Amino acid sequence: MTGKVYDLDGGQRAHTPQPPVADFWFAQLDVRLGRIEYMVARLEWQMMIIACVAFVLLALEILQAVRGS
């Protein structure tokens, strides 16, 4: 006996595809990029609110200066 083991379907082994590791990596990357995009969007809103408040305060100061109070 030679000790070789053969499958019953003609001696060819069944090929099982390996799960793609890149899919998991890309999923993790998408999650992290999504969090970064959320933080940047929130920062944009905060900066817009700060700019609007500063503009309103400047407008009030200009009105007060024009009125002469």
C-alpha positions in Angstrom: 0.0 0.0 0.0 1.2 3.5 -0.9 -0.8 5.3 1.8 -2.5 7.8 -0.7 -6.1 8.8 -0.2 -8.3 9.6 -3.1 -11.7 11.2 -3.3 -14.5 9.1 -4.9 -15.2 11.7 -7.6 -12.3 11.0 -9.8 -9.4 11.8 -7.5 -9.8 15.5 -7.5 -10.3 17.3 -4.3 -13.2 19.6 -3.8 -12.2 23.2 -4.0 -13.7 25.3 -1.2 -13.2 29.0 -1.7 -11.5 30.9 1.1 -13.5 33.8 2.5 -12.0 37.1 1.2 -10.1 38.8 4.0 -10.2 42.1 2.1 -14.0 42.3 2.6 -13.6 42.4 6.4 -10.8 45.0 6.1 -12.9 47.2 3.8 -15.9 46.9 6.1 -13.8 48.1 9.0 -12.4 50.9 6.9 -15.9 52.0 5.9 -17.0 52.1 9.5 -14.0 54.2 10.5 -14.4 56.6 7.5 -18.1 56.9 8.4 -17.3 58.0 11.9 -14.7 60.5 10.6 -17.3 61.9 8.1 -19.8 62.2 10.9 -17.3 64.1 13.1 -16.3 66.4 10.2 -20.0 67.2 9.4 -20.7 67.9 13.1 -17.6 70.2 13.2 -18.8 72.0 10.1 -22.2 72.7 11.8 -20.5 73.9 14.9 -18.2 76.3 12.9 -21.2 77.6 11.0 -23.1 78.3 14.2 -20.0 80.1 15.7 -19.7 82.2 12.5 -23.4 83.1 12.5 -23.3 84.1 16.2 -20.2 86.2 15.5 -21.9 87.9 12.5 -25.0 88.7 14.6 -22.9 90.2 17.4 -20.9 92.3 14.8 -24.2 93.4 13.3 -25.5 94.4 16.7 -22.4 96.3 17.5 -22.6 98.2 14.1 -26.3 99.1 14.8 -25.4 100.3 18.3 -22.5 102.5 16.8 -24.8 103.9 14.1 -27.5 104.8 16.6 -24.9 106.5 18.7 -25.8 105.0 22.0 
